[in-house]
Amino acid sequence: MSQSAYKGPHPGVLAIIFMVLFIVGLSFVISFTSPVHFPHPSESSEVIASYFQSQSRDVLMCAFFQFGSAIPLGILTAAFVSLLRLSGANAPGTYIALFGGFTTAISLLISSSVIWVMAYPGIAQDSSIVRTLYYLGFAVGGVGYSVPLGLLLAGVAVTSGFLKLMPKWMIVAGIALAAIGELSWFSMIVPGLLPLVPLTRFPGFIWLILAGFMLYNNFAQRKSAVA
């Protein structure tokens, strides 16, 4: 079967840009040396409000970079789906990946916007409003991120497995990360499962980068063979 040319951006490069922007944003609110840290949901309203009052600039920069990271993620999702379709995929997996990737990007846009509002002058002084916004941002940017990300990983991994576009270990890793992402849903009723969110997020960065380069290179090789 002849293959049309892929004329979109390199998905591996997009995945790197997505990861870098997100981690740069995170670096403003996460520190392994400072006693000041982004508050955990179990902390009191006073502690949460105090953090956003005293660290408004760092929170603002976090929101700025993480909002920006949603853009390459959305484009990356479109690139993945395009490459899979051009490689011969005609299964629900591509649409699952599309839904998951776009939903993850939208979750990032919403959660970072909520964080930006909390950093806005005057908002942090009202502890009840800050606590409400904090939980909203935490939910959308936590489980609201990891569950749809799992769908993106599953859609790309399973479809790539059917078409033999990536090695088996990548397929297994993608499905395993996807399963962790879906299980993170239960953290909404079992707070002890919250670590499943970062366990999906950070290994997911690496998987997306590797998948981006593998799919792009595989498609280029198949295209050359057909030509």
RAWOTA-V10530 format. One record per residue. N is the residue number from 1. RES is the residue in one letter. SS is DSSP state (helix for helix, strand for strand, loop for the rest). PSI is psi in whole degrees, -180 to 180 (999 if undefined). Layout:
BEGIN
<<N;RES;SS;PSI> <N;RES;SS;PSI>>
END
This chain:
BEGIN
<<1;M;loop;132> <2;S;loop;152> <3;Q;loop;137> <4;S;loop;158> <5;A;loop;144> <6;Y;loop;122> <7;K;loop;16> <8;G;loop;-180> <9;P;loop;158> <10;H;loop;120> <11;P;helix;-33> <12;G;helix;-40> <13;V;helix;-41> <14;L;helix;-41> <15;A;helix;-37> <16;I;helix;-45> <17;I;helix;-44> <18;F;helix;-49> <19;M;helix;-46> <20;V;helix;-47> <21;L;helix;-43> <22;F;helix;-46> <23;I;helix;-36> <24;V;helix;-45> <25;G;helix;-43> <26;L;helix;-32> <27;S;helix;-22> <28;F;loop;-22> <29;V;loop;-3> <30;I;loop;128> <31;S;loop;138> <32;F;loop;-2> <33;T;loop;-28> <34;S;loop;142> <35;P;loop;-17> <36;V;loop;127> <37;H;loop;158> <38;F;loop;128> <39;P;loop;147> <40;H;loop;151> <41;P;loop;-24> <42;S;loop;-9> <43;E;loop;162> <44;S;loop;165> <45;S;helix;-37> <46;E;helix;-43> <47;V;helix;-44> <48;I;helix;-48> <49;A;helix;-41> <50;S;helix;-39> <51;Y;helix;-48> <52;F;helix;-24> <53;Q;helix;-41> <54;S;helix;-21> <55;Q;loop;33> <56;S;helix;-37> <57;R;helix;-45> <58;D;helix;-40> <59;V;helix;-40> <60;L;helix;-43> <61;M;helix;-37> <62;C;helix;-47> <63;A;helix;-41> <64;F;helix;-51> <65;F;helix;-38> <66;Q;helix;-31> <67;F;helix;-45> <68;G;helix;-32> <69;S;helix;-22> <70;A;helix;-27> <71;I;helix;-54> <72;P;helix;-28> <73;L;helix;-43> <74;G;helix;-42> <75;I;helix;-39> <76;L;helix;-43> <77;T;helix;-46> <78;A;helix;-38> <79;A;helix;-43> <80;F;helix;-50> <81;V;helix;-40> <82;S;helix;-45> <83;L;helix;-41> <84;L;helix;-43> <85;R;helix;-42> <86;L;helix;-23> <87;S;loop;-2> <88;G;loop;5> <89;A;loop;131> <90;N;loop;56> <91;A;loop;164> <92;P;helix;-22> <93;G;helix;-36> <94;T;helix;-37> <95;Y;helix;-31> <96;I;helix;-45> <97;A;helix;-42> <98;L;helix;-47> <99;F;helix;-47> <100;G;helix;-45> <101;G;helix;-45> <102;F;helix;-37> <103;T;helix;-40> <104;T;helix;-44> <105;A;helix;-43> <106;I;helix;-39> <107;S;helix;-40> <108;L;helix;-43> <109;L;helix;-43> <110;I;helix;-48> <111;S;helix;-40> <112;S;helix;-33> <113;S;helix;-39> <114;V;helix;-42> <115;I;helix;-40> <116;W;helix;-42> <117;V;helix;-41> <118;M;helix;-28> <119;A;helix;-8> <120;Y;loop;138> <121;P;loop;131> <122;G;loop;-28> <123;I;loop;-46> <124;A;loop;-17> <125;Q;loop;-18> <126;D;loop;100> <127;S;helix;-33> <128;S;helix;-40> <129;I;helix;-43> <130;V;helix;-42> <131;R;helix;-42> <132;T;helix;-48> <133;L;helix;-37> <134;Y;helix;-48> <135;Y;helix;-36> <136;L;helix;-49> <137;G;helix;-38> <138;F;helix;-41> <139;A;helix;-48> <140;V;helix;-41> <141;G;helix;-8> <142;G;loop;-95> <143;V;helix;-29> <144;G;helix;-16> <145;Y;helix;-48> <146;S;helix;-35> <147;V;helix;-52> <148;P;helix;-30> <149;L;helix;-39> <150;G;helix;-37> <151;L;helix;-39> <152;L;helix;-47> <153;L;helix;-43> <154;A;helix;-45> <155;G;helix;-44> <156;V;helix;-44> <157;A;helix;-49> <158;V;helix;-44> <159;T;helix;-42> <160;S;helix;-34> <161;G;helix;-43> <162;F;helix;-38> <163;L;helix;-1> <164;K;loop;49> <165;L;loop;-15> <166;M;loop;157> <167;P;loop;157> <168;K;helix;-37> <169;W;helix;-32> <170;M;helix;-38> <171;I;helix;-47> <172;V;helix;-44> <173;A;helix;-42> <174;G;helix;-43> <175;I;helix;-39> <176;A;helix;-45> <177;L;helix;-38> <178;A;helix;-42> <179;A;helix;-41> <180;I;helix;-41> <181;G;helix;-43> <182;E;helix;-37> <183;L;helix;-24> <184;S;helix;-19> <185;W;helix;-37> <186;F;helix;-10> <187;S;helix;-15> <188;M;helix;-25> <189;I;loop;-15> <190;V;loop;90> <191;P;helix;-24> <192;G;helix;-14> <193;L;helix;5> <194;L;loop;-33> <195;P;helix;-16> <196;L;helix;-23> <197;V;helix;-57> <198;P;helix;-26> <199;L;helix;-23> <200;T;helix;-44> <201;R;helix;-55> <202;F;helix;-46> <203;P;helix;-28> <204;G;helix;-35> <205;F;helix;-50> <206;I;helix;-41> <207;W;helix;-43> <208;L;helix;-39> <209;I;helix;-50> <210;L;helix;-44> <211;A;helix;-38> <212;G;helix;-46> <213;F;helix;-40> <214;M;helix;-46> <215;L;helix;-41> <216;Y;helix;-47> <217;N;helix;-40> <218;N;helix;-42> <219;F;helix;-41> <220;A;helix;-40> <221;Q;helix;-43> <222;R;helix;-39> <223;K;helix;-42> <224;S;helix;-40> <225;A;helix;-40> <226;V;helix;-40> <227;A;loop;999>>
END
